[in-house]
Amino acid sequence: MSIDAARNFLKRIDTDQALQERLKTAPGLEARKKIIRAAGFEFNLAEYKQAIEEAAAAAGQELTAEELEAVAGGLGTREAPGRLGLIE
């Protein structure tokens, strides 16, 4: 697992509509994890949260407590809340 994988996943998810749809329509958390792994990404929640925070900082924005909780809860990204339930 690595932070680089989480960063690369965030970059890919921004442009890969098919991957977004597969994640959006997955029946649950375990199914989403399998899709992410099958796409070649291995990361844990801490790495994912760090990647999200870095992306927000790079954009000159700070995550609110609610946005960070949504990410931590697997609800999605700041840019796409609720669309990409990911990992516990």
Backbone as a chain_set.jsonl record, in Angstrom:
{"seq": "MSIDAARNFLKRIDTDQALQERLKTAPGLEARKKIIRAAGFEFNLAEYKQAIEEAAAAAGQELTAEELEAVAGGLGTREAPGRLGLIE", "coords": {"N": [[0.846, -1.169, 0.0], [0.361, 2.292, -0.6], [0.931, 5.832, -0.386], [1.373, 7.029, -2.808], [-0.106, 5.441, -4.545], [-2.696, 6.097, -3.751], [-2.711, 8.815, -4.429], [-2.393, 8.604, -7.218], [-4.729, 7.241, -7.823], [-6.658, 9.215, -7.258], [-6.078, 11.041, -9.283], [-6.674, 9.504, -11.535], [-9.384, 8.904, -11.2], [-10.591, 11.288, -11.675], [-10.664, 11.511, -14.42], [-11.502, 9.135, -15.563], [-14.32, 8.001, -16.588], [-15.633, 5.539, -16.812], [-14.572, 4.005, -14.717], [-15.466, 5.564, -12.597], [-18.246, 5.154, -12.841], [-18.424, 2.363, -12.397], [-17.629, 2.253, -9.713], [-19.592, 3.856, -8.569], [-21.907, 2.371, -8.971], [-21.418, 0.051, -7.628], [-22.328, -2.538, -5.352], [-21.631, -2.292, -2.647], [-19.252, -1.578, 0.028], [-17.148, -3.53, 0.042], [-17.275, -4.452, -2.587], [-16.549, -2.114, -3.939], [-13.918, -1.829, -3.009], [-12.75, -4.06, -4.239], [-12.983, -3.355, -6.945], [-11.326, -1.115, -7.031], [-8.859, -2.278, -6.353], [-8.625, -4.07, -8.505], [-8.259, -2.259, -10.52], [-5.703, -1.623, -10.125], [-4.807, -0.269, -7.854], [-3.588, 0.061, -4.601], [-4.213, 1.001, -1.459], [-4.676, 2.365, 1.841], [-7.091, 3.644, 4.24], [-5.914, 5.782, 5.687], [-3.886, 6.598, 3.933], [-5.426, 7.353, 1.745], [-6.916, 9.473, 2.861], [-4.802, 11.233, 3.381], [-3.945, 11.784, 0.767], [-6.2, 13.089, -0.242], [-6.252, 15.339, 1.441], [-3.82, 16.519, 0.696], [-4.359, 17.129, -1.985], [-6.38, 19.008, -1.667], [-4.963, 20.99, -0.312], [-3.095, 21.673, -2.268], [-4.764, 22.838, -4.057], [-5.241, 25.097, -2.77], [-7.123, 25.062, -0.804], [-8.81, 24.245, 2.231], [-9.899, 21.374, 3.919], [-13.109, 21.103, 5.357], [-14.341, 20.157, 8.608], [-16.558, 18.547, 8.228], [-16.255, 17.727, 5.556], [-13.885, 16.261, 5.735], [-14.723, 14.232, 7.431], [-16.603, 13.017, 5.751], [-14.93, 11.939, 3.794], [-13.439, 10.209, 5.403], [-15.448, 8.528, 6.169], [-15.874, 7.149, 3.896], [-17.437, 8.248, 1.929], [-16.797, 9.827, -0.268], [-15.06, 12.218, -2.353], [-13.883, 15.581, -1.921], [-14.455, 16.976, -4.245], [-16.365, 15.371, -5.381], [-18.638, 14.636, -3.595], [-20.116, 11.908, -1.949], [-20.169, 10.374, -4.232], [-18.159, 8.51, -4.631], [-17.848, 6.098, -2.779], [-15.447, 4.594, -0.812], [-13.124, 3.249, 0.977], [-12.79, 1.712, 4.22]], "CA": [[0.0, 0.0, 0.0], [1.195, 3.488, -0.624], [0.322, 7.142, -0.611], [1.438, 7.282, -4.25], [-1.243, 4.756, -5.164], [-3.878, 6.904, -3.461], [-2.613, 10.022, -5.272], [-2.646, 8.209, -8.607], [-6.145, 6.92, -7.921], [-7.401, 10.474, -7.341], [-5.871, 11.586, -10.633], [-7.385, 8.677, -12.507], [-10.83, 8.971, -11.025], [-11.054, 12.548, -12.254], [-10.784, 11.432, -15.877], [-11.985, 7.819, -16.007], [-15.768, 7.923, -16.367], [-16.037, 4.14, -16.649], [-14.224, 3.623, -13.35], [-16.412, 6.275, -11.729], [-19.54, 4.468, -12.908], [-18.312, 1.061, -11.715], [-17.619, 2.515, -8.271], [-20.888, 4.426, -8.193], [-22.955, 1.348, -9.009], [-21.025, -1.123, -6.847], [-23.339, -2.775, -4.32], [-21.193, -2.041, -1.276], [-17.866, -1.227, 0.284], [-16.24, -4.594, -0.402], [-17.272, -4.438, -4.054], [-15.75, -0.955, -4.355], [-12.515, -2.159, -2.746], [-12.314, -4.994, -5.29], [-12.853, -2.581, -8.186], [-10.128, -0.279, -6.89], [-7.693, -3.168, -6.453], [-8.559, -4.594, -9.879], [-7.765, -1.167, -11.351], [-4.279, -1.525, -9.868], [-4.514, 0.651, -6.763], [-3.566, -0.507, -3.251], [-3.996, 2.018, -0.433], [-5.589, 2.246, 2.973], [-7.843, 4.863, 4.524], [-5.004, 6.869, 6.074], [-3.227, 7.075, 2.714], [-6.449, 8.032, 0.955], [-7.187, 10.759, 3.505], [-3.642, 12.096, 3.159], [-3.975, 12.212, -0.634], [-7.295, 14.067, -0.357], [-5.807, 16.561, 2.102], [-2.782, 17.121, -0.147], [-5.001, 17.696, -3.17], [-7.078, 20.217, -1.229], [-3.937, 21.995, -0.019], [-2.526, 22.101, -3.545], [-5.766, 23.692, -4.689], [-5.374, 26.28, -1.934], [-8.334, 24.937, -0.002], [-8.696, 23.414, 3.414], [-11.103, 20.582, 4.13], [-13.866, 21.364, 6.581], [-14.49, 18.958, 9.437], [-17.585, 17.717, 7.595], [-15.68, 17.119, 4.356], [-12.927, 15.253, 6.17], [-15.514, 13.116, 7.943], [-17.179, 12.33, 4.596], [-13.85, 11.148, 3.214], [-13.125, 9.157, 6.354], [-16.563, 7.597, 6.172], [-15.966, 6.46, 2.623], [-18.508, 8.812, 1.127], [-16.343, 10.387, -1.527], [-14.026, 13.233, -2.332], [-14.407, 16.948, -1.817], [-14.975, 17.359, -5.55], [-17.483, 14.517, -5.753], [-19.143, 14.054, -2.361], [-21.129, 10.89, -2.059], [-20.124, 9.634, -5.486], [-17.143, 7.473, -4.653], [-17.608, 5.429, -1.516], [-14.213, 3.88, -1.075], [-12.568, 2.277, 1.907], [-12.977, 1.986, 5.648]], "C": [[0.895, 1.237, 0.0], [0.367, 4.744, -0.855], [0.338, 7.47, -2.099], [0.269, 6.623, -4.976], [-2.525, 5.558, -4.942], [-3.881, 8.174, -4.303], [-2.947, 9.697, -6.721], [-4.103, 7.849, -8.826], [-6.965, 8.202, -8.062], [-7.259, 11.117, -8.718], [-6.69, 10.812, -11.653], [-8.889, 8.834, -12.406], [-11.412, 10.261, -11.589], [-11.338, 12.434, -13.749], [-11.416, 10.145, -16.394], [-13.463, 7.643, -15.652], [-16.237, 6.488, -16.123], [-15.742, 3.661, -15.228], [-15.159, 4.312, -12.354], [-17.757, 5.553, -11.691], [-19.515, 3.126, -12.203], [-18.337, 1.257, -10.201], [-18.978, 3.008, -7.789], [-21.967, 3.35, -8.095], [-22.602, 0.076, -8.24], [-21.993, -1.293, -5.675], [-22.897, -2.51, -2.884], [-19.708, -1.775, -1.196], [-16.894, -2.284, -0.232], [-16.159, -4.651, -1.929], [-16.443, -3.275, -4.583], [-14.261, -1.203, -4.139], [-11.964, -3.072, -3.836], [-12.105, -4.262, -6.617], [-11.58, -1.753, -8.161], [-8.874, -1.131, -7.024], [-7.523, -3.695, -7.869], [-8.036, -3.525, -10.847], [-6.28, -0.899, -11.084], [-3.871, -0.608, -8.736], [-4.619, -0.061, -5.42], [-3.241, 0.607, -2.272], [-4.995, 1.81, 0.68], [-6.26, 3.597, 3.234], [-6.925, 6.027, 4.873], [-4.306, 7.455, 4.852], [-4.198, 7.838, 1.823], [-6.754, 9.416, 1.54], [-6.034, 11.728, 3.285], [-3.637, 12.63, 1.734], [-5.051, 13.274, -0.858], [-6.864, 15.404, 0.259], [-4.737, 17.279, 1.285], [-3.392, 17.79, -1.378], [-5.73, 18.988, -2.817], [-6.075, 21.333, -0.957], [-3.332, 22.546, -1.303], [-3.482, 23.028, -4.283], [-5.994, 24.962, -3.867], [-6.615, 26.258, -1.073], [-8.051, 24.046, 1.192], [-9.997, 22.648, 3.558], [-11.79, 21.015, 5.413], [-13.937, 20.068, 7.371], [-15.501, 18.01, 8.806], [-17.041, 17.011, 6.356], [-14.694, 16.019, 4.722], [-13.657, 14.03, 6.707], [-16.148, 12.323, 6.803], [-16.145, 11.449, 3.92], [-13.556, 9.963, 4.118], [-14.224, 8.111, 6.385], [-16.735, 6.865, 4.869], [-17.021, 7.019, 1.707], [-18.043, 9.411, -0.186], [-15.22, 11.37, -1.357], [-14.672, 14.59, -2.201], [-15.074, 17.353, -3.126], [-16.222, 16.563, -5.931], [-18.074, 13.863, -4.514], [-20.233, 13.024, -2.634], [-21.045, 10.042, -3.297], [-19.194, 8.445, -5.417], [-16.921, 6.865, -3.288], [-16.432, 4.501, -1.68], [-13.863, 2.859, -0.024], [-12.834, 2.68, 3.335], [-11.67, 2.403, 6.251]], "O": [[2.012, 1.23, 0.518], [-0.722, 4.716, -1.429], [-0.581, 8.119, -2.6], [-0.281, 7.193, -5.918], [-3.346, 5.68, -5.851], [-4.92, 8.57, -4.832], [-3.693, 10.428, -7.373], [-4.658, 8.119, -9.891], [-7.869, 8.269, -8.895], [-8.22, 11.673, -9.251], [-7.323, 11.4, -12.53], [-9.584, 8.89, -13.42], [-12.592, 10.315, -11.938], [-12.16, 13.178, -14.285], [-11.822, 10.081, -17.554], [-13.804, 7.196, -14.558], [-17.137, 6.255, -15.316], [-16.569, 2.99, -14.611], [-15.589, 3.699, -11.378], [-18.335, 5.367, -10.62], [-20.458, 2.774, -11.494], [-19.001, 0.503, -9.489], [-19.449, 2.615, -6.721], [-22.84, 3.419, -7.23], [-23.391, -0.868, -8.204], [-22.426, -0.309, -5.076], [-23.736, -2.506, -1.984], [-19.001, -1.749, -2.204], [-15.908, -1.942, -0.885], [-15.086, -4.875, -2.489], [-15.714, -3.427, -5.563], [-13.437, -0.837, -4.978], [-10.841, -2.88, -4.303], [-11.138, -4.536, -7.328], [-10.845, -1.696, -9.146], [-7.934, -0.755, -7.725], [-6.404, -3.76, -8.379], [-7.441, -3.853, -11.873], [-5.672, -0.051, -11.737], [-2.711, -0.205, -8.657], [-5.625, -0.712, -5.135], [-2.116, 1.108, -2.253], [-6.028, 1.166, 0.497], [-6.014, 4.569, 2.52], [-7.138, 7.144, 4.4], [-4.153, 8.672, 4.746], [-3.836, 8.848, 1.219], [-6.839, 10.403, 0.809], [-6.257, 12.912, 3.03], [-3.354, 13.808, 1.517], [-4.83, 14.244, -1.582], [-7.083, 16.464, -0.327], [-4.745, 18.506, 1.191], [-2.985, 18.886, -1.764], [-5.7, 19.952, -3.582], [-6.305, 22.484, -1.327], [-3.086, 23.747, -1.413], [-3.055, 23.898, -5.042], [-6.828, 25.797, -4.217], [-7.109, 27.306, -0.657], [-7.159, 23.199, 1.156], [-11.076, 23.201, 3.345], [-11.139, 21.264, 6.427], [-13.623, 18.999, 6.847], [-15.316, 16.793, 8.847], [-17.33, 15.836, 6.129], [-14.672, 14.964, 4.088], [-13.236, 12.901, 6.453], [-16.226, 11.096, 6.871], [-16.453, 10.328, 3.516], [-13.437, 8.833, 3.644], [-13.953, 6.93, 6.606], [-17.642, 6.044, 4.733], [-17.463, 6.33, 0.788], [-18.826, 9.495, -1.132], [-14.513, 11.363, -0.349], [-15.886, 14.723, -2.357], [-16.126, 17.992, -3.123], [-17.042, 17.033, -6.719], [-18.018, 12.639, -4.39], [-21.141, 13.243, -3.436], [-21.785, 9.065, -3.415], [-19.433, 7.449, -6.099], [-15.875, 7.103, -2.685], [-16.416, 3.689, -2.606], [-14.272, 1.703, -0.13], [-13.076, 3.851, 3.628], [-11.604, 2.682, 7.449]]}, "num_chains": 1, "name": "protein.A"}
